[in-house]
């Protein structure tokens, strides 16, 4: 399986697994951490959304900056920032102290993700790109299968301090494989690949389509991810380890399906694959309103997330094939900006419905937003890029 990956992609796989481990060690159960520090559901949402907003604002600049200083530099910078902030979070005692730290923590991801995706694009071609994205995407769920379980165990036995210290230590170790990635000169000079180039020709409409589609899908997902820990704790009094199962199951299914989904997309078409997979998600989320057993909810949530994760190789390949080579970094910056904006809006929308209506209202709202995303996905096009040079 890994024979198709060159040296850079193999070290990137190791690096992404480590980074994914530390992020998923903290993020899925983070609402419980804030609640333990006295944050209300509304304050919880504001902390997560404000951090997401800052990260969102950095996505496009990170994509453009990457084209100037190189991908490895951004990857390494992200690791160092993440390591330091996680160590500082281990000593936070109030949610107000957590807020500025979590903002910087979220911002570090703005450096990592565009560089990761652009590096995959640079080390693949149009024939194998969907399959390689599928292979590389397994690193995230591979890490998440164990990280959330470890997080739940540490929370129950030693507390959150150890969670952050473990994450900080893993980030420190992951600096080593990042240094093994070959340092390449930036492929774009100051005359090309800039922000203004995104508005020329047919590029802008294409990116706008991906931008809005990404916002809709991640708004739905972001709202659900915030509410799941709060809802399960409030209604069923589940432990941290039991709540962690929801995120572990997501990662297990994603791990199994990423590589096949890339091959399926390459065979049956990128757009057709995306549309087929996401059509059922609105109904799966809406069904939470009618289910009273958390075990059934576990299955429904796992399937919904799994279907969405199976679209990743197709969506990323569609995007990379839709813009000239010199704009790939900036295009990924725009795409991730949309995704991050959705993850910023989602918690605010989810908490609003959770507080002002009834506990399952956020899931109905997420289902409706997903339905809009399905309708908008029809605008995606199987486009093959042409060089603008």
N, C-alpha and C positions, 0 to 999 in steps of 0.2 A: 504493500500500500504506500509506504513512504519512499519507494524508489523513485517516484516521479518528482519528489521534492529535492531541490538542489541544496547546497550547503547553507545558504542564507535562510531558506525556508525551514530547514530542520532546526536551526538555532532559534528562529522566530517561533516555531511551534513550541519549543521548550519554554521560551520566554513568555509566550502568551498563556501557556498553561499555568505558569507561576503567577503571572499577573491576575489571571482569571480566578485563581485560588484565593488570593488575598482579597479581591473585590467581593467575591461571593461568600467569603468568610464573614464579611461585615454587612453588606448591603441588604440581603433578603430579610434579616431579622432586625435591621436597624430601627424600625419603628418601635420595637419592644424596648430597645436601649433608651430611646428618647422618652418613652412612657415611664420607664423606671426612674428617669431623672426629673419626672414631674410634668412633662409636656402633655398637653391635651391633644386630641386628634387633630384639631385645627392647627395648633402650634407645630405638631409633628409634620403636617403637610407643608407648612410654610418653610420649615428648615430644609426639607428635602427639595422643595420646589425652588427656593431661592438658590440653593447650591446648584441645582440643575440649570437655572437660568444663567448663572455665571459661566458654567461649563458650556452651555449652548452658545453664548456670545463668543467663546474662544474657538469653537470648532472651525469656522471658516478661516480665521486668521492662522490657526494651526496648520490647516491644509496649504495655505499660501506660503507660510513660513517654511514648511517642510521642503517646498520646491526651491528654497534659497539655501538652507543650511544642511539639508540631508535628513534622511529618515532615522538613521541610527542615533543621531544627536537628540532627536525628539523622544525616541524610545527611552534612551538613557535618562534624560531629564525627567520624564514621567516617573520612572522607577525611584529615583532619588527623592522627588517631592512626596510621592506616595509613602515611602519608607519613613520619612521624617514626621509626616502628619499623623500616621498611624501610631507612632510612638507617643506623640503629644496627646492624641485622643485617649490613650490609656490612663492619663492623669486627669481627664476632664471630670468635673463633679456636678455641673449643672448643664441643662440643655442650652442655656445662653452661651456658655463657654464652648460648647460643641459647634455652634452655628458657624463662626468664622473658620474653624478648623475643617469642618465638613465641606465648606465652600471650596477651600483650597484642595482638599482631597478629591472632590468631584472634578475640579479643573484639571487635575493631573491626567484624567482620562481623556481630556480634550487633546492632549499631546500624543497619547498613545494610539488611539483608534485610527485616525487618518493615516498615520505613518504605517501602521500595520497593514491596512488594506491596500495602500499604494505599493508597498513592498511586495505583496502577493501579486498584484497586477504586473509589476515590473519583472517578476520572476516566473511568469507564465505566458501563454499565448492564447489566442481566441479558441483554439481547438480543445485545450485542456483546462481552461480557466475555471469553468463551473465545477469540475471535479476537484481541482486544487482548492478552491474556496471551500468545498465540502469537507475535504480532509483537514484543512487548517481550522475550520470552524469546530471540529471535534475537540480541540484543545480546551475550549471554554466549558462545555458540559462535562468533559473528562475531569476537570478540576472541580466543578460544582457538585459532582456526585458525592465527593467525600468532604468538601469544605463546609457545606451547610450542616452536615451531620456532626462534624468536629465542632463547629460553632455552637450548635445546640448543646452538645455535651459539655463544652467548656463553660458556657453560660450557666448551666445548672450546677456544675461542680466547683468551679473556681471564680466565676464572674467574668464580666466583660473585659476587664483589664488584660487578662491572659489572651483573649481573642485578638486584641489590638497588638499585643507584643509578638504573638506568633506571626501575624500578618506582616509586621514590620521586619521581622527576621527573614521571612521568605523573600520579601522584596530586596533585602540586602544581598541575599545569596543569588538572586536572579540577575544581578548586575553582571555576573561572570559570563553567562551565555550571551548577553547583549553585546559584550565586548568582542565576542567571537564572530559576530556578523560583520561581513566585509564592509568597510566604509567606502561608499561610492560617492563620486562627485555629483552634486545636484544636476539633474538632467535638464532643468529649465533655467534659462538665463533671465536677466531682469527685463528682457524685452518681450517675453512670452509667458503665458500661464498666469497672468495677473488677474485681479478681480474684474477689470474692465473687459477682459477677453470673454468672460462668462456671458456677456450680453450681446455677443456678436453672432450673426447667422441663426442657425436652428438650435444652438446650445441652450439658450435661456428657456424656451418652452419645455424642452426635455427635462432640464433640472427642476423647473417649477412643478412638473408632474411628479417626479420622485420626491420632491420636498413635501408637497401636500399629502401624498400617499403615506410617507413616513410619519408625518405629524399625526394623522388619523390613527394609524395602527399603534403607535407608541403611546398616544394619549390613552387609548383603551387599556393597553397593557400596564402603563404606569399607574393608572387609577386602581386597577385590580391588585397590583403588587403591594401598594401601600395598605389597602384595606384587608387583604387576606390575614396578616398576622393579628391586626386589631380585632377583626371579626371572629376569627377562630378562638382567640383568647377570651373575648367577651361572651360569646354564645356557648362555646363548648368547653371553656376552661382548659384548653389543651396546653401541654408543656412546650417549652422551647424546642425540644427534640421532636415532638410530634408535629409542630408547625414547620420545622425544617424539612420534614418529609415531603411537603408540597413542592419545595424548591429542588430537593434531591430528585424527586420523580421527574420533574421537568427536565433536568439535566440528563438523567438516564435515557429518557426517550430521545432527546436531542442527540445524544452521543451515538445512539443506534441508527438514527435516520439521516445524519448529516451527509455522509458519503453517498449512500444510495440516492438521496434527494438531488445531489449534484449531477449524478449520472442520469437520473430520470429527466431533469431539466434539460440536459444536453441532448437527450433523445427526443423528447416530446415537445420541446419548445419552452422558452423561459416564461413568456407571458401566460401561456396556457397552464403551466405548472403553478404559477402564483395564484391565478384565479381559482383553479380547482381546489387548492389547499385552504385558502382563506374563507371560502364560501360558508363552511360549517361553523366557523369560530363565533359569529354573532349569536347563534342559537345555543352554543355550548355555554357561553357566559350568561345569557338570559335565563338558562335553565336553573342557575343557582337559586333563583327566587322561589322555585317550586320544590327544592330538595331540602330535606331536614337532616340528612345523615352526612357527617363530614367525610366519611370514607368515599361516598359517591362523589362528593365535591372534589376530593383528591383526584379521582379518575377523570372527571370532567375538566378540571384545570390542567392536568397533565396533557390530555389530548389537545386542548386548545393551544397551549404553549407549543406543543410538539408540531402541530400543523403550521404555526407561524414560523418556527425555527427552520422548518423544511423549505421555506421560501427564501431563506438568506442567500444560498449560492446563486439562485436564479436572479434575485433582485440585484445583487452586487455585480453579477456578470452583465446583466442588462445595462446597468449604469456605466460600467467600464467600457462597454462596447459602443456606448452612445455618444462619447465625447472624444475629441482628438487626444493623442498621447500627452501632449504638453499641458492639458487641462485636467488630467486624471486626479492629481492631488487636490486641486481646487474643487473638483466635482464631488469627491468624497467628503470634503469639508462641508459643502452645501448639504449633501445627503445626511451626514451625521448631525448637522445643525437642526435639520427637520426632525430627526429621531430624538435628539436631546430636548428639543422644544416640546415634543409630545410627552416625554417623560417628566418635563417640568409642569405642564398643564394637567396631566393625568392625576397626580396626587391632590391638586387643588380641587379639581372637579369631583374626584372620588370622595374626598373628605366633606365637601359641601353636601353631597347627596346623603352621605352617611350620617351627618349631624342633623340635617334639616328635614329629612324624610324618614326612611326606615333602613335597617341594616343591609338589606339586599339591594337597595336602590342603586348603589354604585355598579353592581354587576349588570343590571338592566341598562344603565347608561353606557357602560362599556360595550355591551352588545349592540346598542344602537350606533355608537361611533364606529365599531367594526363594520357594520353594514354599510355605512357611508364609504369606508375604505374599500370595500368590495366594489362598490359602484365606480369609485374613482380609479381603481386598478385597470378598468377597461381602457384607460387612456395610455397605459404603458405600451411601448412599442418594441418589437424585436428589431432593434437598429444595429447595424454594423458601422463602426466609426470609420471615418476617413480623416487622414492627416490634414491639418489646416496649413501645414507648411508646404 
